[in-house]
Amino acid sequence: MTEKERLKIQNAALNIDGIRYQQWKLVEECGELLNAIAKVKTKAANVEEIITELADVSIIIEQLAYFYGLDDFKKERERKLIRLKERLQEKLKP
């Protein structure tokens, strides 16, 4: 699927369900992801379940990023990745 097709779907979801619904949907999906990951502690983790919940969360995050400003989101994500890289380099210094 192309980025243009993804954005069309994201826009449709926002137009049909509204931003408030999608915000609460993100809360719900994050909870499901947390529950799936928490099972790792008890060794009852299901990798497929974690992947499914990661996909759900990422779809809603993309919708919200589209609504609030996709370009700004991408810039901020890049800035944070650069900052993470710098922190990792500091940890690797002797």
N, C-alpha and C positions, 0 to 999 in steps of 0.2 A: 504494500500500500504506500502510495506517495505521501509526502508531507501535506500536499494540498488536499488530498482525500481525507487524511486524518483531521486536518483543521476544519474541513467541512462538517465532519461528524461531530467534532467537539463543539462547534458553533451550534449545530442542531440540538445537541443535548442541552446546552445552555439556554437556547431559545425555548425549548419545550419544557424543561424542568425548572429553569431559573437558577440563579446563582446561589440563593439561600439553600435550596435543596442540594445542590452539588457540594456546597460547603459541608453540610451535615453528612452527605454521602461519604465525603473524605474522612470525616471523623469515624464513621462506621467501618469503612474499609481499613483505616489505620488500626482500629481495634482488632479486626480480624487478623491482620498481619501480625500484630503484637501477640495474639493468642497462638498463632501458628509458630512463631519464633520461640515463645515461652515453652513450647513442648520440647524444645531441644534440651532443656534442663532435665526433663524427666525421661529423655531418650525416646519419647513418643513422637518425635518430629517426623513430618512427612515432607520431603523435599518438594514434591509436586504441589502440595498445599501452600507452601511458602512461595513458590514461584507464581502460583495463581494469584495469591494475595498481593505480591509485589507488582504484578501486571495490573491488577485492579487499582492499586494506589497510584501507580504511575500514570494511568489513563486519566484519573480525576485530577492529579496534579497538573497534567498537561492542559486540561480544560480550564483550571483556575489560572494557570499561567497565561493562557490565551486571553482570558477575560481581563486579567489585571495588567497584562502587557508582556507578550511573549519575548520581545526583544530585550526588555529590561530583565526579565527572568533569566534569559540566556547569558546576559552580561554578568549578572550577579552570580550565577552558577559558575561561570568561568573564573570570576574573581575569587570565589571560595575555593575552587580547585587549585588555583595558583597558590593561595594561602596554605592549603593543605600540603602541597608539594614543598613549600618552604619549611613548614614544620617538620616534615619527614626528613628533609635534608639536614636540619638542625639535629635531629635525633641520631642521625648516622655519623655525625662528626665525632672524631675520637676525643 
